[in-house]
Structure formats: structure tokens, C-alpha cells
Amino acid sequence: MNEFYRRVRNTFKRYPLSLTTIGVILYLSLAHISSEKLPKVTNLDKIAHFCMYAGFCSILWFEYYTTHKATNIRNLIWGAIIAPITFSAAIEIAQSTLTKYRGADWYDLLFNTLGALFAALLGVFVIKPMAAKYKLKKMQKKAGNA
């Protein structure tokens, strides 16, 4: 099999939740969604942006830790912090250039960035030990079935 296709297949196997989340974020960011039925809470959209990227990046951290034997901090920084922030910036640009009903809001990018950075803290202090326990249980279950 071609090396490119093998890498794509492995990415889909390792990061199914992350890739699904990317699709959901793209849809929510570019779709024409009426805000008339949403509750009128000050800065609710900023809270949503923070939570969306904190959740997205937390999923990235968890899937990375559970599918890799060793931790490569450079890959984590690029894949779970810099790439999501860059993705967020690209979405803000796309909203202002590709849609007539959305505009770029750089405060959205700020709160997306804060969410990604918060997830990095969670990744190091909460998700890494949680993923280690998950991997151990998975290995024990696999050994028990053998």
C-alpha cells in the first residue's frame, strides 16, 4: 500500500474522535445557525468557544496518549496546541471570506486559544495519568482474553 494511504489510515485509526470533532467544529463554524432561540447570556459564545477548543484539544491529548507508546512532547505541542490554534485562525478567516452571514471575530480566536492552552494543562496533569490507567486496563483485559 502506498505510504501516504497507510499514514492516512493510521491517522483515522488513532484519532477517530478528534477527526469527528474537527468535522463538527467546521460545521458549527461555517453553517448558518440562527441565534434567535439561544438564551441571551453575555459572552455565551466566548464561553462556548473556550469549551469547544478545551474539549477538542483534550480529546487530542487523550487519543495521543492512548495510541502512542512513548510521549513526544514536540508532537504534542504541534498537534494538540499549535495545529488547533492555527485551525481556529483559518476558520475565522474562512468565516469572513467564504460566508456572508458570519464574520471574523478575533476574540473567538483568543478564547479558542485559551481553551487549547487550558487543555494542555489538563493534558499534562489530568489526561496523561488517566490515559495511563486506560492503557493499563486495556492491556490487562487483552492479557485476560489471551
N, C-alpha and C positions, 0 to 999 in steps of 0.2 A: 504494500500500500504506500502511496505517496506520503512523504514525510509531513507535508502540510495537512493532509486529511487526518493523519494519525494524531497530530497535535490538536487539531480542532475537536476530534472525537474525545480525546483525553480531557480537554477543557470542559466539554459538556458533561463528561462523567464526574469530574471533580467539583464542578461549580454549578449544579443544576438550579439551586435556589437563588444564587447570585444572578445568574443569567435571566431567570424568570423575573427577579426584582428589577433588573435593568429594563426589561420589556414593560413592566408595569409603570416604572418611572417615566419612560419615554411616552407611554400612552397618556398618563396623567399630566405630563408637562406640555404636550402638544395638542391634546384634544380640546374641543370647545365644550367646556363644562360650565354650566350656569351656577353662579354663586348665590342666586336668589334664595335657595332653600337652605343654605348653610346658616348656622347660628351667627349672629353678629357679635363676635368676640374680637376685641382689639388684638391685632397681630396674630390671629389664629393661623394665618398662612405661614408666618415665620416659625411658629411652633411646629407646624406640620412639616416644613422643610427640614428643620433640625431633626425631628423624629424620623423622617423618611431616610435621611442620609446616615443617621446614627444606626438605624436598623439595617439598612443596606450594607454599610461597612462592617457592622457586627457579624452579619451573615458571611461576608467575605473572610473575615478573620477566622470564624468557626470552620468554614469549609477548607480554608488553607491548613489550619492546624490538624484537622481530622484526615486530610488526604496526603499529607507530606510527612515523611519520616523525620526529617530534620528541619529546623527553622532557619530560613534565610531572611534575615531582617531587611536586607536590601529589597528583596522581592515583596515583602510585606509593605514596606514604605511605598514602593512604586505601585503595587497592585491594590492595596487597601486604603491608601491615603491620597497619593498624588493622582492616580488614574480617576478615582471617583470625583475629586475636586475638578479635574480637567473636564470630565464628562459633564459635570454640573455647569461649568462655564460654557461649554459647547451648547448645552440645552438653552441657556439664557440667550445666547446669540441666535440660535435657531428660532426661539420664540419671537424675537424681534424681527427676524428677516424672513421666516417662512410662513408666519401666520399673520392674519390681520386682526385677530381677536386677543392676542397676547403680546406682551412687551417684555423686554429685558428688565429685570429688577435686580440690581446688584446687591441689594440686601438679602434677596433669596440666596444668591451665591455665598454671601457671608454666613448665613445660617446653615446652608448645606456644608460649608467648610467646617463650621463649629461642630456640626453633627459628626462629620468624618473624624475630626480630632478627638471628640468625646469617645467615639467607637475605638479609636486607637488606645486610649486609656483603658477602656473595658477589655480590649483585646489582650493587652499585656497582663492586667491584674485579675480579670474575671474569666474571660473566654478561654485563655490558654490552659488554666487548670481544669476548667470544665471540659474542654476538648480532650485533655489527657485522660480524664475519668471515662469519657465516652469511648475513646480508643481502647482503653483497658477492658471495659465491659465487652466491647465488640470482639476483642481478641479472646477473652475468656469464653464467650459464647461460641466462637468459632472452634476453640480447642475442645469444648464440651461436646460439640457436634461431630468431631473427628473420630 
